[in-house]
Amino acid sequence: MKILEVIENVFERILWDSRFFVILAVIFSMLGGMSLFIVASMDVIGVIVSVADAYISHIHPKDFHEVVVSGLIGAVDLYLMAIVLFIFGFGLYELFISDIDIAKKSASSKILEIHSLDELKDKLAKVIVMVLIVSFFQRVLHTQYAGALEMLYFSISILALSLGLYFLHKNGGH
């Protein structure tokens, strides 16, 4: 009987320590989030440079405002996706590895504090919905409307997004 207990203890130790493989997802989520922050920031810098160039040279292309707004909305979209990766990485770390002690001591926002898989899914879902909404509005910016029916569809889609946001926040206790 003693040998079976030893085998069981060794197996359970290996099984428990295998949770550290999650650290790979944490590291690469953080690196992916940082990459998206850098790319989005470079996009914003590109928009700023093109705006400065247009106003200095007094040459404004026909679709100048659309390009500027679209570039900035695209950057916001990338920032939100980076936030998804950060929340995912922090959540995995707290769920599988350890609580982040320095975060517990900090008086800052509790948004990265995750106590269950359902809580992680809820936080990710809210940010992902915001990413989808921003992406929707970026696509709407470039859509040409030929008639009243298309405008009606556009209005219905905005209503559906508004209702979705309302119920998402209502469920979250806001």
NUROBA-915024 format. One record per atom (N, C-alpha, C): x, y, z. Coordinates in steps of 0.2 Angstrom, whole numbers, plus 2048, in hexadecimal, padded with zeros to 3 digits. Layout:
<sites>
XYZ...
</sites>
This chain:
<sites>
8047FA80080080080080480680080A80680380E80C80481180E7FD8128097F881580B7F281080F7EE80980D7EE8048107EB8038177ED8048197F380381F7F68098247F380F8217F38158257F08138267E98118217E580F8227DE80A8287DD8058277E17FF82C7E18028337E38068347E880983A7E980D83D7E48118397E181683B7DB81183D7D580C8397D480883B7CE8048427CF8028437D67FE8497D780384F7D780984E7D980E8537D980F8557D28108507CD8118527C680B8557C38058537C57FF8567C27FE85D7C57FF85E7CB7FF8657CE80486A7CB80A8677CA80F86C7C780E86D7C080A8697BC80986A7B58058707B48028737B97FF8797B880387F7B680A87E7B780F8837B680F8847AE80D8807AA80D8807A38098867A18048887A580088E7A48048947A380A8947A680E89A7A681089C79F81089779A81189979380C89D79080689B79280089F7908008A67938028A77998038AD79C8088B179980E8AF7988148B27958128B578E80F8B078A80E8B27838088B77828038B67877FD8BB7878008C27888048C278D8078C978F80B8CC78980F8C77868138CA78080F8CC77B8098C87798058CA7748018D07767FF8D177C7FC8D877E8018DE77D8078DD77F80C8E277E80D8E477780D8DE77380E8DF76C8088E37698028E276B7FD8E57687FD8ED76B7FF8EE7717FF8F57738048F976F80A8F676D80F8F976980C8FA7628098F575F8068F67588018FC7597FC8FC75D7F790175E7FA90875F7FF90876380290F76480691175E80990D75A80C90F75480791174F80190E74F7FB91074B7F991774D7F99187537F791F7557FC92475380292275480892775280792874A80692374780592473F7FF92973E7F99287417F492D7407F69347427F99357487FC93B74A80093E74580593A74280993D73D80693F73780193B7347FD93D72E7F994372F7F69447357F294A7377F69507377FC94F73A80195573A80395773380595272F8079537288019567247FB9547257F69577217F495E7237F59607297F496672B7FA96B72A80096872A80596C72880596E72180496971D80496A7167FE96C7137F996D7177F296F7157EF96B70F7F196570F7EE96070A7EA95B70E7E395B70D7DF9577117DB95270B7DD94C70B7D99477077D29477087CE9457037C79457037C594170A7C893B70B7C59377107CA9377167CD93D7177D293E71D7CF93D7247C993F7257C693E72C7C493772D7C29337277C192C7287C79287297CC92A7267D39277277D592872E7D592E7317D792F7387D392C73D7CC92C73C7C89297417C89217417C991F73B7CA91773A7D091573D7D691973C7DC91773F7DC9177477D891C7497D891C7517D39177537CE9157507C99107527CD9097527D190874C7D590274C7DA9027527DD9077547E29077597DE9057607D89087617D49067677D28FF7677D18FC7617CF8F57607D58F17627DB8F37607E18EF7627E38F076A7E28F676C7E38F77747DE8F27777D88F27757D38ED7797D58E67787D78E47727DA8DD7727E08DC7767E48E17777EA8E077B7E78DF7837E28E37847DF8E278B7DC8DB78C7D98D87877D78D27887DD8CD7897E28CE7867E88C97877EB8CA78E7EB8D07907ED8D27977E98CF79C7E28D079C7DE8CD7A17DE8C57A07DF8C279B7DF8BB79A7E68B979D7EB8BC79C7F28BA79F7F18BB7A77EF8C07A97EE8C17B17EA8BC7B47E48BB7B07DF8B67B37E28AF7B37E58AD7AE7E88A67AE7ED8A67B47F18AB7B47F78AB7BA7F38AA7C17EE8AE7C27EB8AE7C87E78A77CA7E48A57C47E089F7C57E58987C67EA8987C27EE8927C27F58927C67F88987C77FF8987C97FE89B7D17FD8A17D17FD8A57D87F98AB7D77F78AE7DD7F48B57DD7FA8B97DC7F98BF7D97FE8C47D87FE8C97DE8038C77E28048CA7E98048D27E98088D47E48098DC7E38028DF7E17FE8DC7DE7F88DE7DC7F38DF7E27F48DA7E67EF8DA7EC7F18E07F17F78E17F17FA8E77F57F88EE7F27F78EE7EC7F68F47E87EE8F67E97ED8FD7E97E78FF7EA7E49017E37E78FF7DE7E49007D77DE8FC7D57DC8FC7CF7D68F97CD7D78F17CE7D18EE7CF7D08E77D07CF8E37CA7CF8E77C47CD8E47BE7D18DD7BC7D78DD7BE7DB8D77BC7DB8D27C27D78D37C77D68CE7CC7D18C97CA7D38C37C97CF8BD7C77CF8B87CC7C98B67CE7C88B17D37C58AA7D17C28AA7CB7BF8A47C87C08A47C07BF89E7BD7BF89E7B67B98A27B37B38A27B67AD8A57B47AE8AD7B47B28AF7BA7B38B67BA7B88B87B47BD8B47B37C18B67AD7BE8B67A77B98B17A67B58B17A07B18B779F7AE8B97A57A98BF7A47AD8C57A37B38C67A67B78CC7A47BA8CC79D7BC8C679A7BE8C67947B88C778F7B28C47907AC8C578C7AB8CD78B7AB8D07917A98D87907AE8DB78C7B58DA78D7B98DD7887B98DB7817B88D57807B78D27797B18D57767AB8D677A7A58DA7777A78E17757AB8E47797AD8EB7777B28EB7717B68E67707BA8E576A7B68E47647B18E07657AC8DF75F7A88E575D7A68E97627A38EF7617A78F475D7AD8F57607B28FA75D7B38F87557B48F17547B58EE74D7AF8F07497A98EF74C7A38F17487A38F87467A58FC74A7A49037487AA9057447AF9027447B590373F7B29017387AF8FB7387AC8F97317A78FD72F7A390073379D9047317A090B72E7A590D7317A891372E7A99137277AB90D7247AD90C71D7A79097197A190971C79B90671879890B71479690A70E79290E70A78B90C70A78691170C77F90F70C77B91170677890D70377590E6FC76D9106FD76A90E70376390F70376190F70A75A91070B75791071275790A7157579047127578FD71575E8FC7187638FE71576A8FD71876B90271E76890871E76890C72476490972A75E90672875A90272D75E8FD7307628F972C7668F372F76B8F673376E8FC7317738FF73577090173C76A90473C7679067427669007477638FB7447628F57487688F274B76E8F27477748EF74A7768F47507758FA74F7778FF7557738FD75B76C8FC75A7688FB75F76A8F476276B8EF75E76D8E87617748E97657788ED76377F8EE76777D8F276D7798F676D7778FA7737738F577876F8F177676B8ED77A7708E877D7758E577977A8E177B77E8E47817808EA7807848ED7857808EE78B77A8F078A7768F17907758EB7947748E57917738DF79577A8DD79877F8DE7947868DC7977878E079D7868E679D7878EA7A37828E97A977C8E87A77778E67AC7788E07AF77B8DB7AC77D8D47AF7838D57B37878DA7B278D8DB7B678C8DF7BC7868E27BD7848E57C37868ED7C37868F07BD7888F77BC7818FB7BB
</sites>
